[in-house]
Amino acid sequence: MASSDVDGILQSLVLSKADLEEISDLMRQNMDRGLNRATNPSAVVKMFPSFVRSLPDGTEKGDFFALDLGGSNFRVLRVQLLDGDVQMTSKVYKISQGTMTGTGEQLFDYIADSLAEFKNEQGLSDVDLPLGFTFSFPCKQNGLASAELVQWTKGFSASGVEGKDVVVLLKEACARKKVALQIVALVNDTVGTLMSCAYSCSDTYIGLILGTGTNACYLEKLSNVDTWTGDDGEPRDVIINMEWGAFGTDKSLDKFRTKFDNEVDEVTLNKGKQLYEKMISGMYLGEIVRLILVKLATDGDLFGGQVSSDLKTPWKFETRFLTDIESDTSDNNAECNTILKSLGVTPSPSDLPVIRRVCAAVSTRAARLSVAGLSAVVKKIGAAELTIAVDGSLYKKHPTFKSNMEKTLKELVPGVTVKLMLSEDGSGKGAALVAAVAARLGS
Ligand code: BGC
């Protein structure tokens, strides 16, 4: 077996501490460009002010509806905030490929229909509660309940939505469907995640999503936000939705990208965009692994030189396979074998360690890259101690993603005590909290 190929490929995925420091510095430059009014129009990392000005203080109360759209599942929730305790009832509605890529009208009609069904099933048809909408795509906000979609990500392409205010589109759909709607806030999932964790943990300043996509937000001083167009009164902070997935669109990450990253980008709907996201998040890691396995098999380094038709098919190797393969610690590699058999491949005993090494190299690179970005934010905030609220299936399910992040944080920001805290269900709860904080502040 020509193991030099394997080693060469794996080596191309290794990012040294110096590489990560360079990426961290680049991220910081991108953040500054996004925050500055003169450079923002051409900035890649847009640093959108979320109009959320205050973190929850645990005293928020009330009864809310929330909508959560950000991937192939859409959720409707009822969130009750009672004296620091949160009760939620929710229902998941599948978003089909056709709805993701059809017309905007179909997508928003589907959301309105789902809200109507949920209210009906909960016996709340005639009840009109304030609603928070978690909409996890890059939006330029003009207020808490006004947000223009800049561009779709994560495989969505519904027509007639980019450049429009999605709150208006939702209101129009609800009017068409005769569903009462009292929308008070639109939030990104990172913002929801930060809010939800801050409800119980007061030194939480960063929200991070590592799921189908990736993104981060953090609490910034208004005086540092040159693009701010809202009022200058108290509180003098605002959460910035970084939209860091777009980092690298100006080719600044090209020297760290491999030919496999380029190949993944080629088959996406948003080619050339979201390049940092495409090296980190769950929608893409499986595809990177698949391309490497195909290359190794074609070169005769795996599977006796055979490539099954499933393994040749884009997107067939899902990121959950990578998570399951790396989680499989059994002596007989049962899980690995089952996954590969489902893809029409029978691995030999010597193939298995190679497959594991490929998966580990891809997931470790992703974890380290995410921390390169985080370290720029941590340094900018400048606190000696802080908590990062994290949510997303990749972070929650992968066996070593969190520990790899923790190790890398020690390398890159050794003087800061950083705690990663799982913010379970932040996007649902967070939207209600934003609505509640808005009510508390009377905005
Ligand atoms: C979107 C972000 C979102 C992230 C995580 C990205 O593709 O642009 O708005 O926060 O995915 O869901």
Residues whose N, C-alpha, C, O or C-beta is under 5 A from the ligand:
A	BS01	BGC	G70 S136 F137 P138 T153 K154 N188 D189 T190 I209 G213 T214 N215 G245
